[in-house]
Structure formats: C-alpha cells, structure tokens
Amino acid sequence: KTIIAATVIAVSTLTATVSNSATYSYCTDFSKLIEAIAQARDFGLPASNIYQNAIDSGLPSEVAVQMIQTVYIEGKMFSPAILRAVSFKACIGKKA
C-alpha cells in the first residue's frame, strides 16, 4: 500500500508539473515517477493498477501508457534506479 500511495503522490506531482511545463522540473518529476512505478512493478503491482492510479490522478492517458510501456515492457529488465536515470536523460533530450 505504501508503494501505491507513493505512486499516486508522484503522479499528482507530475500532473501539476505538466501544467507548468518547466523542462528540468518536469523531467526530474517524470524520472522520479518512472522509478516509483518500477519499484511498484518489482513489488508485484500490475500495470493495470498503475494505469488506473494515473488516470484517477488526472494524468493524460497517453502519458500513463507511455510510462507503463517504459517500465513494464521496454524496461522490464532494468532496476528502478537505472530506469530513473535513463528516463531523465531521454526526457531532457526531448525537451531541449
């Protein structure tokens, strides 16, 4: 339950940051959220729960799907810390 709560808080933070669209801040929050989702994944939380939490917190569906694809499909073999670092670098590259 702690992982779910942390994920919901992270999603809420990202939702607030999306509206501000500050590059560094957005990418920092996005990468922290990816890490939290990966931790939830490693504790056995299904992707469907992550999706529903993201939608319930106001995150756009396409962002929720992107995060799930990154963590559960493309990054399934990577640790949460690695996913955080990679997602931050990728985000900064896209925003630059």
DSSP file (Angstrom, degrees, kcal/mol; ACC not computed):
  #  RESIDUE AA STRUCTURE BP1 BP2  ACC     N-H-->O    O-->H-N    N-H-->O    O-->H-N    TCO  KAPPA ALPHA  PHI   PSI    X-CA   Y-CA   Z-CA
    1    1 A K     >        0   0    0      0, 0.0     4,-2.4     0, 0.0     5,-0.2   0.000 360.0 360.0 360.0 -31.5    0.0    0.0    0.0
    2    2 A T  H  >  +     0   0    0      2,-0.2     4,-2.6     1,-0.2     5,-0.2   0.905 360.0  50.9 -64.3 -40.8    2.9    2.3    0.6
    3    3 A I  H  > S+     0   0    0      2,-0.2     4,-2.4     1,-0.2    -1,-0.2   0.916 110.2  49.3 -62.5 -43.1    4.1    1.8   -3.0
    4    4 A I  H  > S+     0   0    0      2,-0.2     4,-2.5     1,-0.2    -2,-0.2   0.929 112.1  48.2 -62.7 -44.6    0.6    2.6   -4.3
    5    5 A A  H  X S+     0   0    0     -4,-2.4     4,-2.4     1,-0.2    -2,-0.2   0.915 111.8  49.3 -62.0 -43.3    0.5    5.8   -2.2
    6    6 A A  H  X S+     0   0    0     -4,-2.6     4,-2.4     1,-0.2    -1,-0.2   0.884 111.1  50.5 -63.5 -38.3    3.9    6.9   -3.3
    7    7 A T  H  X S+     0   0    0     -4,-2.4     4,-2.6     2,-0.2    -2,-0.2   0.917 109.9  49.3 -66.7 -43.2    3.0    6.3   -6.9
    8    8 A V  H  X S+     0   0    0     -4,-2.5     4,-2.4     2,-0.2    -2,-0.2   0.908 112.0  48.8 -62.9 -42.1   -0.2    8.3   -6.6
    9    9 A I  H  X S+     0   0    0     -4,-2.4     4,-2.3     2,-0.2    -2,-0.2   0.919 112.1  49.0 -63.0 -43.3    1.7   11.2   -5.0
   10   10 A A  H  X S+     0   0    0     -4,-2.4     4,-2.5     2,-0.2    -2,-0.2   0.900 110.8  50.2 -64.1 -40.4    4.3   11.0   -7.7
   11   11 A V  H  X S+     0   0    0     -4,-2.6     4,-2.7     2,-0.2    -1,-0.2   0.916 110.1  50.7 -63.6 -42.5    1.6   11.1  -10.4
   12   12 A S  H  X S+     0   0    0     -4,-2.4     4,-2.1     2,-0.2    -2,-0.2   0.900 110.4  49.5 -62.1 -40.9   -0.1   14.1   -8.7
   13   13 A T  H  X S+     0   0    0     -4,-2.3     4,-2.1     2,-0.2    -1,-0.2   0.919 111.9  48.1 -63.1 -44.5    3.3   15.9   -8.7
   14   14 A L  H  X S+     0   0    0     -4,-2.5     4,-2.6     2,-0.2    -2,-0.2   0.904 108.6  54.4 -64.6 -40.1    3.9   15.1  -12.3
   15   15 A T  H  X S+     0   0    0     -4,-2.7     4,-1.3     1,-0.2    -1,-0.2   0.910 110.0  46.7 -59.7 -43.1    0.3   16.3  -13.2
   16   16 A A  H  X S+     0   0    0     -4,-2.1     4,-0.8     1,-0.2    -1,-0.2   0.882 113.1  49.4 -65.7 -38.0    1.0   19.6  -11.6
   17   17 A T  H  X>S+     0   0    0     -4,-2.1     4,-2.4     1,-0.2     5,-0.5   0.850 101.7  62.2 -71.2 -34.5    4.3   19.9  -13.3
   18   18 A V  H  <5S+     0   0    0     -4,-2.6    -1,-0.2     1,-0.3    -2,-0.2   0.907 102.2  51.8 -57.8 -41.5    2.9   19.1  -16.7
   19   19 A S  H  <5S+     0   0    0     -4,-1.3    -1,-0.3     1,-0.2    -2,-0.2   0.804 113.8  43.3 -67.4 -27.5    0.7   22.2  -16.5
   20   20 A N  H  <5S-     0   0    0     -4,-0.8    -1,-0.2    -3,-0.4    -2,-0.2   0.761  90.1-160.5 -84.3 -27.2    3.8   24.3  -15.7
   21   21 A S  T  <5 +     0   0    0     -4,-2.4     2,-0.5     1,-0.2    -3,-0.1   0.778  23.1 165.4  48.4  39.1    5.9   22.6  -18.4
   22   22 A A     >< -     0   0    0     -5,-0.5     4,-3.3     1,-0.2     5,-0.3  -0.744  33.8-139.4 -80.1 124.7    9.3   23.6  -16.9
   23   23 A T  H  > S+     0   0    0     -2,-0.5     4,-2.6     2,-0.2     5,-0.2   0.926  93.7  35.8 -55.4 -60.9   11.8   21.4  -18.6
   24   24 A Y  H  > S+     0   0    0      1,-0.2     4,-2.4     2,-0.2    -1,-0.2   0.929 121.6  46.9 -63.5 -45.7   14.2   20.4  -15.8
   25   25 A S  H  > S+     0   0    0      2,-0.2     4,-2.5     1,-0.2     5,-0.2   0.919 113.3  48.9 -62.7 -45.1   11.5   20.2  -13.2
   26   26 A Y  H  X S+     0   0    0     -4,-3.3     4,-3.0     1,-0.2    -2,-0.2   0.944 113.1  46.7 -59.9 -48.9    9.2   18.2  -15.5
   27   27 A C  H  X S+     0   0    0     -4,-2.6     4,-2.4    -5,-0.3    -1,-0.2   0.859 111.5  51.6 -65.7 -35.7   12.0   15.7  -16.4
   28   28 A T  H  X S+     0   0    0     -4,-2.4     4,-2.0    -5,-0.2    -1,-0.2   0.946 114.4  42.6 -63.7 -48.4   13.0   15.4  -12.7
   29   29 A D  H  X S+     0   0    0     -4,-2.5     4,-2.2     2,-0.2    -2,-0.2   0.900 113.8  52.3 -65.1 -40.8    9.4   14.6  -11.7
   30   30 A F  H  X S+     0   0    0     -4,-3.0     4,-2.4    -5,-0.2    -1,-0.2   0.925 110.6  46.8 -61.5 -45.3    8.9   12.3  -14.6
   31   31 A S  H  X S+     0   0    0     -4,-2.4     4,-2.0     1,-0.2    -1,-0.2   0.862 110.9  52.1 -68.6 -34.3   12.0   10.3  -13.9
   32   32 A K  H  X S+     0   0    0     -4,-2.0     4,-2.3     2,-0.2    -1,-0.2   0.889 110.0  49.8 -65.2 -38.5   11.1   10.0  -10.2
   33   33 A L  H  X S+     0   0    0     -4,-2.2     4,-2.6     2,-0.2    -2,-0.2   0.911 108.1  52.1 -66.5 -42.5    7.7    8.7  -11.2
   34   34 A I  H  X S+     0   0    0     -4,-2.4     4,-2.3     1,-0.2    -2,-0.2   0.914 110.5  49.6 -58.6 -42.6    9.2    6.2  -13.6
   35   35 A E  H  X S+     0   0    0     -4,-2.0     4,-2.2     2,-0.2    -2,-0.2   0.919 110.5  49.3 -62.8 -44.0   11.4    5.0  -10.6
   36   36 A A  H  X S+     0   0    0     -4,-2.3     4,-2.2     1,-0.2    -2,-0.2   0.885 111.4  49.5 -63.5 -38.8    8.3    4.7   -8.3
   37   37 A I  H  X S+     0   0    0     -4,-2.6     4,-2.6     2,-0.2    -1,-0.2   0.900 109.7  51.3 -66.6 -40.6    6.4    2.7  -10.9
   38   38 A A  H  X S+     0   0    0     -4,-2.3     4,-2.4     2,-0.2    -2,-0.2   0.880 109.1  50.9 -64.2 -37.3    9.4    0.4  -11.4
   39   39 A Q  H  X S+     0   0    0     -4,-2.2     4,-1.2     2,-0.2    -2,-0.2   0.918 110.8  48.3 -64.7 -42.4    9.5   -0.1   -7.6
   40   40 A A  H  <>S+     0   0    0     -4,-2.2     5,-2.7     1,-0.2     3,-0.3   0.902 110.4  52.5 -62.8 -40.7    5.8   -0.9   -7.7
   41   41 A R  H ><5S+     0   0    0     -4,-2.6     3,-1.8     1,-0.2    -2,-0.2   0.926 107.2  51.7 -58.1 -46.4    6.4   -3.3  -10.6
   42   42 A D  H 3<5S+     0   0    0     -4,-2.4    -1,-0.2     1,-0.3    -2,-0.2   0.737 106.8  54.0 -67.1 -22.6    9.2   -5.1   -8.6
   43   43 A F  T 3<5S-     0   0    0     -4,-1.2    -1,-0.3    -3,-0.3    -2,-0.2   0.386 126.6-100.8 -90.0   2.8    6.7   -5.5   -5.7
   44   44 A G  T < 5 +     0   0    0     -3,-1.8    -3,-0.2     1,-0.3    -2,-0.1   0.555  66.9 154.1  95.8   8.6    4.2   -7.2   -8.0
   45   45 A L      < -     0   0    0     -5,-2.7    -1,-0.3    -6,-0.1    -2,-0.1  -0.576  44.0-122.9 -72.4 126.4    1.8   -4.3   -8.7
   46   46 A P    >>  -     0   0    0      0, 0.0     4,-1.4     0, 0.0     3,-0.8  -0.303  13.8-118.5 -69.9 154.1    0.1   -5.0  -12.1
   47   47 A A  H 3> S+     0   0    0      1,-0.2     4,-2.7     2,-0.2     5,-0.2   0.819 112.2  64.6 -59.7 -32.3    0.3   -2.4  -14.9
   48   48 A S  H 3> S+     0   0    0      1,-0.2     4,-2.3     2,-0.2    -1,-0.2   0.865 100.9  50.3 -62.5 -35.2   -3.4   -2.0  -14.8
   49   49 A N  H <> S+     0   0    0     -3,-0.8     4,-2.5     2,-0.2    -1,-0.2   0.903 110.0  49.9 -67.8 -41.0   -3.3   -0.6  -11.3
   50   50 A I  H  X S+     0   0    0     -4,-1.4     4,-2.5     2,-0.2    -2,-0.2   0.932 111.1  49.9 -61.5 -45.9   -0.6    1.9  -12.3
   51   51 A Y  H  X S+     0   0    0     -4,-2.7     4,-2.6     1,-0.2     5,-0.2   0.941 112.0  46.7 -59.1 -48.8   -2.8    2.9  -15.3
   52   52 A Q  H  X S+     0   0    0     -4,-2.3     4,-2.8     1,-0.2    -1,-0.2   0.900 112.2  50.2 -63.9 -41.3   -5.9    3.4  -13.1
   53   53 A N  H  X S+     0   0    0     -4,-2.5     4,-1.4     2,-0.2    -1,-0.2   0.904 111.7  49.3 -61.2 -41.5   -4.0    5.4  -10.5
   54   54 A A  H  <>S+     0   0    0     -4,-2.5     5,-2.5     2,-0.2     4,-0.3   0.933 113.9  44.2 -64.3 -46.6   -2.5    7.6  -13.1
   55   55 A I  H ><5S+     0   0    0     -4,-2.6     3,-1.7     1,-0.2    -2,-0.2   0.923 112.0  52.6 -65.0 -44.6   -5.9    8.3  -14.8
   56   56 A D  H 3<5S+     0   0    0     -4,-2.8    -1,-0.2     1,-0.3    -2,-0.2   0.783 107.5  53.8 -61.6 -26.6   -7.6    8.8  -11.4
   57   57 A S  T 3<5S-     0   0    0     -4,-1.4    -1,-0.3    -5,-0.2    -2,-0.2   0.442 124.4-102.7 -88.9  -0.7   -4.9   11.4  -10.5
   58   58 A G  T < 5 +     0   0    0     -3,-1.7    -3,-0.2     1,-0.3    -2,-0.1   0.543  69.8 146.9  95.6   7.2   -5.5   13.3  -13.7
   59   59 A L      < -     0   0    0     -5,-2.5    -1,-0.3    -6,-0.2    -2,-0.1  -0.566  56.7-103.1 -75.6 139.3   -2.6   12.2  -15.9
   60   60 A P    >>  -     0   0    0      0, 0.0     4,-2.1     0, 0.0     3,-0.7  -0.317  26.7-120.4 -61.3 145.3   -3.4   12.0  -19.6
   61   61 A S  H 3> S+     0   0    0      1,-0.2     4,-2.6     2,-0.2     5,-0.2   0.867 111.3  55.7 -54.9 -42.0   -4.0    8.5  -20.9
   62   62 A E  H 3> S+     0   0    0      1,-0.2     4,-1.9     2,-0.2    -1,-0.2   0.842 108.2  48.4 -64.9 -32.7   -1.1    8.8  -23.4
   63   63 A V  H <> S+     0   0    0     -3,-0.7     4,-2.4     2,-0.2    -1,-0.2   0.908 111.1  50.4 -71.4 -42.6    1.3    9.7  -20.7
   64   64 A A  H  X S+     0   0    0     -4,-2.1     4,-2.3     1,-0.2    -2,-0.2   0.921 111.8  47.7 -60.3 -44.6    0.1    6.8  -18.5
   65   65 A V  H  X S+     0   0    0     -4,-2.6     4,-2.7     1,-0.2    -1,-0.2   0.905 110.4  52.5 -63.9 -41.6    0.5    4.3  -21.4
   66   66 A Q  H  X S+     0   0    0     -4,-1.9     4,-2.3    -5,-0.2    -2,-0.2   0.915 110.4  47.6 -60.3 -43.9    4.0    5.7  -22.2
   67   67 A M  H  X S+     0   0    0     -4,-2.4     4,-2.5     2,-0.2     5,-0.3   0.919 112.7  48.4 -65.2 -43.5    5.1    5.2  -18.6
   68   68 A I  H  X>S+     0   0    0     -4,-2.3     4,-2.8     1,-0.2     5,-0.7   0.916 112.0  49.1 -63.5 -43.2    3.7    1.6  -18.4
   69   69 A Q  I  X>S+     0   0    0     -4,-2.7     5,-2.8     1,-0.2     4,-1.2   0.911 112.2  49.3 -62.2 -41.7    5.4    0.8  -21.7
   70   70 A T  I  <>S+     0   0    0     -4,-2.3     5,-1.4    -5,-0.2    -2,-0.2   0.920 122.9  30.2 -62.3 -45.3    8.7    2.2  -20.5
   71   71 A V  I  <5S+     0   0    0     -4,-2.5     7,-0.2     3,-0.2    -2,-0.2   0.917 128.4  33.2 -85.1 -46.6    8.6    0.3  -17.2
   72   72 A Y  I  <5S+     0   0    0     -4,-2.8    -3,-0.2    -5,-0.3    -2,-0.1   0.717 132.4  18.5 -89.4 -22.2    6.7   -2.9  -17.8
   73   73 A I  I ><<S+     0   0    0     -4,-1.2     3,-0.8    -5,-0.7    -3,-0.2   0.780 131.1  28.3-113.0 -68.0    7.7   -3.7  -21.4
   74   74 A E  I 3 <S+     0   0    0     -5,-2.8     3,-0.3     1,-0.2    -4,-0.2   0.847 132.8  33.4 -68.9 -33.9   10.8   -1.9  -22.7
   75   75 A G  T > <S+     0   0    0     -5,-1.4     3,-2.1    -6,-0.5    -1,-0.2   0.127  76.8 120.3-110.1  21.2   12.5   -1.6  -19.2
   76   76 A K  T <  S+     0   0    0     -3,-0.8    -1,-0.2     1,-0.3    -2,-0.1   0.750  78.5  49.2 -60.7 -23.2   11.3   -4.8  -17.6
   77   77 A M  T 3  S+     0   0    0     -3,-0.3     2,-0.3    -4,-0.2    -1,-0.3   0.430  97.1  89.5 -95.1   1.9   14.9   -6.0  -17.1
   78   78 A F  S <  S-     0   0    0     -3,-2.1    -3,-0.0    -7,-0.2    -4,-0.0  -0.748  76.5-117.3-104.9 148.1   16.1   -2.7  -15.6
   79   79 A S     >  -     0   0    0     -2,-0.3     4,-2.4     1,-0.1     5,-0.2  -0.296  32.6-107.0 -71.3 160.7   16.2   -1.7  -11.9
   80   80 A P  H  > S+     0   0    0      0, 0.0     4,-2.2     0, 0.0     5,-0.1   0.892 119.9  53.0 -55.9 -41.2   14.2    1.3  -10.8
   81   81 A A  H  > S+     0   0    0      2,-0.2     4,-2.1     1,-0.2     5,-0.2   0.901 109.7  47.4 -64.0 -40.5   17.4    3.4  -10.4
   82   82 A I  H  > S+     0   0    0      1,-0.2     4,-2.8     2,-0.2     5,-0.3   0.924 111.4  50.8 -66.3 -43.8   18.5    2.7  -13.9
   83   83 A L  H  X S+     0   0    0     -4,-2.4     4,-2.6     1,-0.2     5,-0.2   0.876 108.7  52.9 -62.1 -36.4   15.1    3.5  -15.3
   84   84 A R  H  X S+     0   0    0     -4,-2.2     4,-2.1    -5,-0.2    -1,-0.2   0.950 112.2  43.9 -62.8 -48.2   15.1    6.8  -13.4
   85   85 A A  H  X S+     0   0    0     -4,-2.1     4,-2.2     2,-0.2    -2,-0.2   0.921 116.5  45.8 -63.8 -45.2   18.5    7.8  -14.9
   86   86 A V  H  X S+     0   0    0     -4,-2.8     4,-2.6     1,-0.2     5,-0.2   0.915 112.6  49.9 -66.4 -43.0   17.6    6.7  -18.4
   87   87 A S  H  X S+     0   0    0     -4,-2.6     4,-2.4    -5,-0.3    -1,-0.2   0.872 110.0  51.7 -66.5 -35.1   14.2    8.3  -18.4
   88   88 A F  H  X S+     0   0    0     -4,-2.1     4,-2.7    -5,-0.2     5,-0.2   0.946 111.8  46.0 -64.0 -47.2   15.6   11.6  -17.2
   89   89 A K  H  X S+     0   0    0     -4,-2.2     4,-2.0     1,-0.2    -2,-0.2   0.905 114.3  47.9 -62.1 -41.7   18.2   11.7  -19.9
   90   90 A A  H  X S+     0   0    0     -4,-2.6     4,-1.8     2,-0.2    -1,-0.2   0.905 112.6  49.4 -65.5 -41.1   15.7   10.8  -22.6
   91   91 A C  H  X S+     0   0    0     -4,-2.4     4,-2.2     2,-0.2     5,-0.2   0.937 110.4  48.8 -64.3 -48.2   13.3   13.5  -21.3
   92   92 A I  H  X S+     0   0    0     -4,-2.7     4,-1.6     1,-0.2    -1,-0.2   0.898 110.0  53.5 -59.4 -40.4   15.9   16.2  -21.2
   93   93 A G  H  < S+     0   0    0     -4,-2.0    -1,-0.2    -5,-0.2    -2,-0.2   0.880 111.0  45.5 -62.2 -39.1   16.9   15.2  -24.8
   94   94 A K  H  < S+     0   0    0     -4,-1.8    -1,-0.2     1,-0.2    -2,-0.2   0.837 115.1  46.9 -72.8 -34.1   13.3   15.6  -26.0
   95   95 A K  H  <        0   0    0     -4,-2.2    -2,-0.2     1,-0.2    -1,-0.2   0.695 360.0 360.0 -82.5 -19.3   12.7   18.9  -24.2
   96   96 A A     <        0   0    0     -4,-1.6    -1,-0.2    -5,-0.2    -2,-0.1   0.504 360.0 360.0 -70.8 360.0   16.0   20.5  -25.4
